[in-house]
Amino acid sequence: MLDRYRTVRESGNKEIVIKKSRFIGHVMPVETEQEAIAFIERIKKEHWNATHNCSAYMIGERDEIQKQSDDGEPSGTAGKPILEVIRNQGLKNVAIVVTRYFGGIMLGAGGLIRAYTDGAVAAIEAGQPITRVLHREVYVEVDYTWLGKIENELRNRAIRTGQPSFADKVTLLCLPEEPEAEGFTAWMTDLTQGQSVITEGERIYFIEGE
């Protein structure tokens, strides 16, 4: 799993008009190629009467899956520019469809490339670009006498935390970023003078800054 990557928060769409042609950019975060294909097919059904529904998607930690479609536009003028926008913005696990309703004015190859580029950028803006950061669950079980000190230190270091659980002892759910998890465990052991029981849990993505 990647320590961090850029994607979009949610599905969205935005329309722009270029020389009387309507270009509607649609975007969706996807985890699999099947999700991307289903999204593209859904947009095609919704806009069945559009002149073109051009698309591209990029999926995988190393961008293993990259596909594009000009959907009837001249080769290289639609799908490739959309894919280039995804790549240039450093996004992963994203599918984009740019729908075109022809307005009667020919744009030429250069004009089409610019239009589909702008449509893809508009789609990404609508989907709200975010950075997802990988964290590790670290459970720290201690006597209640340690609670105030630990909570204060966690605040000072701006460590993300979850809901604690209270029983005979208190168990704090700490969520350091994944690369820092090992160092966090050593620090917590030292902080509590070895009087804590520390166990690691799952790895979870959170949105940076939230």
Contacts in CASP RR format, 6 or more apart in sequence:
PFRMAT RR
TARGET T0000
AUTHOR 0000-0000-0000
METHOD contacts of the structure
MODEL  1
MLDRYRTVRESGNKEIVIKKSRFIGHVMPVETEQEAIAFIERIKKEHWNA
THNCSAYMIGERDEIQKQSDDGEPSGTAGKPILEVIRNQGLKNVAIVVTR
YFGGIMLGAGGLIRAYTDGAVAAIEAGQPITRVLHREVYVEVDYTWLGKI
ENELRNRAIRTGQPSFADKVTLLCLPEEPEAEGFTAWMTDLTQGQSVITE
GERIYFIEGE
1 61 0 8 1.000
1 134 0 8 1.000
1 178 0 8 1.000
1 203 0 8 1.000
2 61 0 8 1.000
2 92 0 8 1.000
2 134 0 8 1.000
3 133 0 8 1.000
3 134 0 8 1.000
3 177 0 8 1.000
3 178 0 8 1.000
3 179 0 8 1.000
4 131 0 8 1.000
4 132 0 8 1.000
4 133 0 8 1.000
4 134 0 8 1.000
4 208 0 8 1.000
5 61 0 8 1.000
5 92 0 8 1.000
5 93 0 8 1.000
5 131 0 8 1.000
5 132 0 8 1.000
6 89 0 8 1.000
6 90 0 8 1.000
6 91 0 8 1.000
6 92 0 8 1.000
6 129 0 8 1.000
6 130 0 8 1.000
6 131 0 8 1.000
6 132 0 8 1.000
7 29 0 8 1.000
7 91 0 8 1.000
7 92 0 8 1.000
7 93 0 8 1.000
7 94 0 8 1.000
7 129 0 8 1.000
7 130 0 8 1.000
7 132 0 8 1.000
8 27 0 8 1.000
8 28 0 8 1.000
8 29 0 8 1.000
8 91 0 8 1.000
8 94 0 8 1.000
8 124 0 8 1.000
8 127 0 8 1.000
8 128 0 8 1.000
8 129 0 8 1.000
8 130 0 8 1.000
9 29 0 8 1.000
9 127 0 8 1.000
9 128 0 8 1.000
9 129 0 8 1.000
9 130 0 8 1.000
9 207 0 8 1.000
10 29 0 8 1.000
10 127 0 8 1.000
10 128 0 8 1.000
11 26 0 8 1.000
11 27 0 8 1.000
11 28 0 8 1.000
11 29 0 8 1.000
11 39 0 8 1.000
11 127 0 8 1.000
12 26 0 8 1.000
12 27 0 8 1.000
12 28 0 8 1.000
12 123 0 8 1.000
12 126 0 8 1.000
12 127 0 8 1.000
13 24 0 8 1.000
13 25 0 8 1.000
13 26 0 8 1.000
13 27 0 8 1.000
13 123 0 8 1.000
13 126 0 8 1.000
14 24 0 8 1.000
14 25 0 8 1.000
14 119 0 8 1.000
14 122 0 8 1.000
14 123 0 8 1.000
14 125 0 8 1.000
14 126 0 8 1.000
15 22 0 8 1.000
15 23 0 8 1.000
15 24 0 8 1.000
15 25 0 8 1.000
15 122 0 8 1.000
16 22 0 8 1.000
16 23 0 8 1.000
16 25 0 8 1.000
16 118 0 8 1.000
16 119 0 8 1.000
16 122 0 8 1.000
17 23 0 8 1.000
18 107 0 8 1.000
18 111 0 8 1.000
18 114 0 8 1.000
18 115 0 8 1.000
18 118 0 8 1.000
19 103 0 8 1.000
19 105 0 8 1.000
19 107 0 8 1.000
20 103 0 8 1.000
20 104 0 8 1.000
20 105 0 8 1.000
21 51 0 8 1.000
21 100 0 8 1.000
21 101 0 8 1.000
21 102 0 8 1.000
21 103 0 8 1.000
21 104 0 8 1.000
21 105 0 8 1.000
21 107 0 8 1.000
21 115 0 8 1.000
22 99 0 8 1.000
22 100 0 8 1.000
22 101 0 8 1.000
22 103 0 8 1.000
23 98 0 8 1.000
23 99 0 8 1.000
23 100 0 8 1.000
23 115 0 8 1.000
23 116 0 8 1.000
23 118 0 8 1.000
23 119 0 8 1.000
23 122 0 8 1.000
24 47 0 8 1.000
24 98 0 8 1.000
24 99 0 8 1.000
24 100 0 8 1.000
24 101 0 8 1.000
24 119 0 8 1.000
25 96 0 8 1.000
25 97 0 8 1.000
25 98 0 8 1.000
25 99 0 8 1.000
25 119 0 8 1.000
25 120 0 8 1.000
25 122 0 8 1.000
25 123 0 8 1.000
25 126 0 8 1.000
26 39 0 8 1.000
26 43 0 8 1.000
26 96 0 8 1.000
26 97 0 8 1.000
26 98 0 8 1.000
26 99 0 8 1.000
26 123 0 8 1.000
27 94 0 8 1.000
27 95 0 8 1.000
27 96 0 8 1.000
27 123 0 8 1.000
27 124 0 8 1.000
27 126 0 8 1.000
27 127 0 8 1.000
28 35 0 8 1.000
28 36 0 8 1.000
28 39 0 8 1.000
28 94 0 8 1.000
28 95 0 8 1.000
29 93 0 8 1.000
29 94 0 8 1.000
30 36 0 8 1.000
30 39 0 8 1.000
30 57 0 8 1.000
30 59 0 8 1.000
30 93 0 8 1.000
30 94 0 8 1.000
30 95 0 8 1.000
31 59 0 8 1.000
31 93 0 8 1.000
32 59 0 8 1.000
33 57 0 8 1.000
33 59 0 8 1.000
33 65 0 8 1.000
33 67 0 8 1.000
35 95 0 8 1.000
36 57 0 8 1.000
36 59 0 8 1.000
36 67 0 8 1.000
36 95 0 8 1.000
39 95 0 8 1.000
39 97 0 8 1.000
40 53 0 8 1.000
40 55 0 8 1.000
40 57 0 8 1.000
40 69 0 8 1.000
40 95 0 8 1.000
40 97 0 8 1.000
43 53 0 8 1.000
43 55 0 8 1.000
43 97 0 8 1.000
43 99 0 8 1.000
44 53 0 8 1.000
44 97 0 8 1.000
47 53 0 8 1.000
47 99 0 8 1.000
50 99 0 8 1.000
50 100 0 8 1.000
50 101 0 8 1.000
51 100 0 8 1.000
51 101 0 8 1.000
51 102 0 8 1.000
52 70 0 8 1.000
52 71 0 8 1.000
52 72 0 8 1.000
52 73 0 8 1.000
52 78 0 8 1.000
52 99 0 8 1.000
52 100 0 8 1.000
53 71 0 8 1.000
53 97 0 8 1.000
53 98 0 8 1.000
53 99 0 8 1.000
53 100 0 8 1.000
54 69 0 8 1.000
54 70 0 8 1.000
54 71 0 8 1.000
54 72 0 8 1.000
54 73 0 8 1.000
54 78 0 8 1.000
54 79 0 8 1.000
54 82 0 8 1.000
54 97 0 8 1.000
54 98 0 8 1.000
54 99 0 8 1.000
54 100 0 8 1.000
54 116 0 8 1.000
55 68 0 8 1.000
55 69 0 8 1.000
55 71 0 8 1.000
55 79 0 8 1.000
55 82 0 8 1.000
55 95 0 8 1.000
55 96 0 8 1.000
55 97 0 8 1.000
55 98 0 8 1.000
56 66 0 8 1.000
56 67 0 8 1.000
56 68 0 8 1.000
56 69 0 8 1.000
56 79 0 8 1.000
56 80 0 8 1.000
56 82 0 8 1.000
56 83 0 8 1.000
56 86 0 8 1.000
56 95 0 8 1.000
56 96 0 8 1.000
56 120 0 8 1.000
57 65 0 8 1.000
57 66 0 8 1.000
57 67 0 8 1.000
57 86 0 8 1.000
57 94 0 8 1.000
57 95 0 8 1.000
57 96 0 8 1.000
58 65 0 8 1.000
58 66 0 8 1.000
58 83 0 8 1.000
58 86 0 8 1.000
58 87 0 8 1.000
58 91 0 8 1.000
58 92 0 8 1.000
58 93 0 8 1.000
58 94 0 8 1.000
59 65 0 8 1.000
59 66 0 8 1.000
59 92 0 8 1.000
59 93 0 8 1.000
60 92 0 8 1.000
60 93 0 8 1.000
61 92 0 8 1.000
63 87 0 8 1.000
63 92 0 8 1.000
66 83 0 8 1.000
68 79 0 8 1.000
68 80 0 8 1.000
68 82 0 8 1.000
68 83 0 8 1.000
69 78 0 8 1.000
69 79 0 8 1.000
70 76 0 8 1.000
70 77 0 8 1.000
70 78 0 8 1.000
70 79 0 8 1.000
70 80 0 8 1.000
71 78 0 8 1.000
72 78 0 8 1.000
73 79 0 8 1.000
73 100 0 8 1.000
73 112 0 8 1.000
73 116 0 8 1.000
74 108 0 8 1.000
74 109 0 8 1.000
74 112 0 8 1.000
76 113 0 8 1.000
77 108 0 8 1.000
77 109 0 8 1.000
77 110 0 8 1.000
77 111 0 8 1.000
77 112 0 8 1.000
77 113 0 8 1.000
77 116 0 8 1.000
78 98 0 8 1.000
78 112 0 8 1.000
78 113 0 8 1.000
78 116 0 8 1.000
79 116 0 8 1.000
81 113 0 8 1.000
81 114 0 8 1.000
81 116 0 8 1.000
81 117 0 8 1.000
81 120 0 8 1.000
82 96 0 8 1.000
82 98 0 8 1.000
82 116 0 8 1.000
82 117 0 8 1.000
82 119 0 8 1.000
82 120 0 8 1.000
84 117 0 8 1.000
85 96 0 8 1.000
85 117 0 8 1.000
85 120 0 8 1.000
85 121 0 8 1.000
85 124 0 8 1.000
86 94 0 8 1.000
86 96 0 8 1.000
86 120 0 8 1.000
86 124 0 8 1.000
89 124 0 8 1.000
89 129 0 8 1.000
91 124 0 8 1.000
91 129 0 8 1.000
94 124 0 8 1.000
96 120 0 8 1.000
96 123 0 8 1.000
96 124 0 8 1.000
97 123 0 8 1.000
98 116 0 8 1.000
98 119 0 8 1.000
98 120 0 8 1.000
98 123 0 8 1.000
100 115 0 8 1.000
107 115 0 8 1.000
130 207 0 8 1.000
130 208 0 8 1.000
131 207 0 8 1.000
131 208 0 8 1.000
132 205 0 8 1.000
132 206 0 8 1.000
132 207 0 8 1.000
132 208 0 8 1.000
133 177 0 8 1.000
133 205 0 8 1.000
133 206 0 8 1.000
133 207 0 8 1.000
133 208 0 8 1.000
134 177 0 8 1.000
134 178 0 8 1.000
134 203 0 8 1.000
134 204 0 8 1.000
134 205 0 8 1.000
135 160 0 8 1.000
135 175 0 8 1.000
135 176 0 8 1.000
135 177 0 8 1.000
135 178 0 8 1.000
135 203 0 8 1.000
135 204 0 8 1.000
135 205 0 8 1.000
135 206 0 8 1.000
136 175 0 8 1.000
136 176 0 8 1.000
136 177 0 8 1.000
136 178 0 8 1.000
136 181 0 8 1.000
136 200 0 8 1.000
136 201 0 8 1.000
136 202 0 8 1.000
136 203 0 8 1.000
136 204 0 8 1.000
137 173 0 8 1.000
137 174 0 8 1.000
137 175 0 8 1.000
137 200 0 8 1.000
137 201 0 8 1.000
137 202 0 8 1.000
137 203 0 8 1.000
137 204 0 8 1.000
138 173 0 8 1.000
138 174 0 8 1.000
138 175 0 8 1.000
138 176 0 8 1.000
138 181 0 8 1.000
138 184 0 8 1.000
138 185 0 8 1.000
138 188 0 8 1.000
138 198 0 8 1.000
138 199 0 8 1.000
138 200 0 8 1.000
138 201 0 8 1.000
139 171 0 8 1.000
139 172 0 8 1.000
139 173 0 8 1.000
139 174 0 8 1.000
139 198 0 8 1.000
139 199 0 8 1.000
139 200 0 8 1.000
139 201 0 8 1.000
140 150 0 8 1.000
140 171 0 8 1.000
140 172 0 8 1.000
140 174 0 8 1.000
140 188 0 8 1.000
140 192 0 8 1.000
140 196 0 8 1.000
140 197 0 8 1.000
140 198 0 8 1.000
141 169 0 8 1.000
141 170 0 8 1.000
141 171 0 8 1.000
141 172 0 8 1.000
141 196 0 8 1.000
141 197 0 8 1.000
141 198 0 8 1.000
141 199 0 8 1.000
142 150 0 8 1.000
142 169 0 8 1.000
142 170 0 8 1.000
142 172 0 8 1.000
142 192 0 8 1.000
142 195 0 8 1.000
142 196 0 8 1.000
142 197 0 8 1.000
143 169 0 8 1.000
143 170 0 8 1.000
143 195 0 8 1.000
144 169 0 8 1.000
144 170 0 8 1.000
146 192 0 8 1.000
146 195 0 8 1.000
146 196 0 8 1.000
147 170 0 8 1.000
147 172 0 8 1.000
149 191 0 8 1.000
150 172 0 8 1.000
150 188 0 8 1.000
150 191 0 8 1.000
150 192 0 8 1.000
151 172 0 8 1.000
153 191 0 8 1.000
154 161 0 8 1.000
154 172 0 8 1.000
154 174 0 8 1.000
159 174 0 8 1.000
159 175 0 8 1.000
159 176 0 8 1.000
159 184 0 8 1.000
160 174 0 8 1.000
160 175 0 8 1.000
160 176 0 8 1.000
160 206 0 8 1.000
161 172 0 8 1.000
161 173 0 8 1.000
161 174 0 8 1.000
161 175 0 8 1.000
162 172 0 8 1.000
162 173 0 8 1.000
162 174 0 8 1.000
162 175 0 8 1.000
163 173 0 8 1.000
164 170 0 8 1.000
164 171 0 8 1.000
164 172 0 8 1.000
164 173 0 8 1.000
165 171 0 8 1.000
165 173 0 8 1.000
174 184 0 8 1.000
174 188 0 8 1.000
175 204 0 8 1.000
175 206 0 8 1.000
176 183 0 8 1.000
176 184 0 8 1.000
178 203 0 8 1.000
181 200 0 8 1.000
185 198 0 8 1.000
185 200 0 8 1.000
188 196 0 8 1.000
188 198 0 8 1.000
189 196 0 8 1.000
189 198 0 8 1.000
END
